[in-house]
Amino acid sequence: MSHIDTKNLGFDSKVIHSGAHHDAYGSATVPIYQTSTFAFDNAQQGADRFAGTASGFIYTRLGNPTINALERQMAELEGGFGGIAMSSGMGSVSTVYLALLDQGAHMVGSATVYGPSRLLAEKHLSRFGVESTWVDTSNLDSLRKAMRPNTKMVYTETVANPTMDVTDIRGAAEIAHANNALLVVDNTFASPYLHRPIEHGADVVLHSVTKFLNGHADVVGGVVVPKTEALFRQLRPMMTTLGCNMDPHQAYLVIRGIKTLALRIERAQANAMRIAQWLEQQPQVEWVRYIGLPSHPQHELAKVLMSGFGSMIAFELKGGLEAGRTVMDSVKLATLAVSLGGVESLIEHPASMTHAGVPRDHRIEAGITDGLVRYSVGIEDVDDLIADLAQALDRVGDWARGKKAPKVGIAD
Ligand SMILES: *Cc1c(COP(=O)(O)O)cnc(C)c1O
């Protein structure tokens, strides 16, 4: 099989062909090199590989052909220097923090980031003399005010989880760089298909590949893509030393998942738009937050930064938490589960689940109200998804009137 130069191809071609591995047998897919170690031809070759004067694999924690294929592909999809695959998204966050923040450093993070990303800094980095401040980064003035002389990192998600606030990455990059700090963006919610933060000024992009990139709810994994070689050389040894490397089999599944990234997201976001518009019209619904709706406060900004609106919706019912619980317990096609970005629709309650570790006052301040329900729209038939939500909302009506919920709609 000949090598394909994928650099100038469109994104939809890159998800199929970037990073491809070419073996002696012409395998059409990336083989799984399920090995922990690699034999050297002789002692000199082993020494040369360790010294970095000869290329070639040594040991899977340090590198592996299957994992490298994914790393090359992610670097190309995000437009960075190189990819570093991890055992989980939190492995990516840990590696980035530990590699780039020294004792005495300060970071400013977005108040609504993925709960454990904030917890890791507030609870653990603080033990090693790294301070953090958490503000609404969708308000650039708040970000600017939180910067200190020793601020070395600004850490944000372009679309916040689960409030769907959008941060202007271009402005955040300017503020960070004026302070000699790095801008790190967790791009899990958007995926590189919809948004490439490095193009807007970010220095490091990271992902939980568990979500959209893999897309099939069967792998936990992460990846970091720095913009420059210098950052890559700081980050990669931290991953190998921490030992949060990806496994070859994991990498194979993620490569397979990425092949349909473009198709999956197109379908999921078309479904999400229909569902968000429908939810907005339901009398039981207090508010809907979807960046594709003109009612979203940063809808116009999302249009500038992203090529599509994705498939994450947050909404709150008039009955608050109790009504939200009724809906979560009543849906039958959507799965009541945390995580997101898979082919199947998932519904969850951030205040008691994904963001339960965040103190309530911090949560409320960040806009994660007790009644907020998060819906990750999958690629099922959208009419089925709406029928499923409709029968669940009907029960809210009954609950509100103190009646017993009727058995209607999709079978249990
Ligand atoms: C899930 C998630 C993470 C953590 O990833 P894991 O793969 O579960 O470790 C980080 N950031 C965001 C935005 C996420 O949704």
The ligand as a Gaussian input file, in Angstrom:
#p B3LYP/6-31G(d) Opt

LIG

0 1
 C      -15.264000      12.949000      30.261000
 C      -14.528000      14.205000      30.240000
 C      -13.218000      14.294000      30.753000
 C      -12.540000      13.134000      31.438000
 O      -12.275000      12.087000      30.557000
 P      -12.147000      10.551000      30.987000
 O      -11.885000       9.885000      29.688000
 O      -13.425000      10.144000      31.639000
 O      -11.011000      10.452000      31.945000
 C      -12.562000      15.505000      30.637000
 N      -13.150000      16.581000      30.063000
 C      -14.397000      16.538000      29.573000
 C      -14.989000      17.759000      28.955000
 C      -15.129000      15.351000      29.642000
 O      -16.373000      15.325000      29.166000

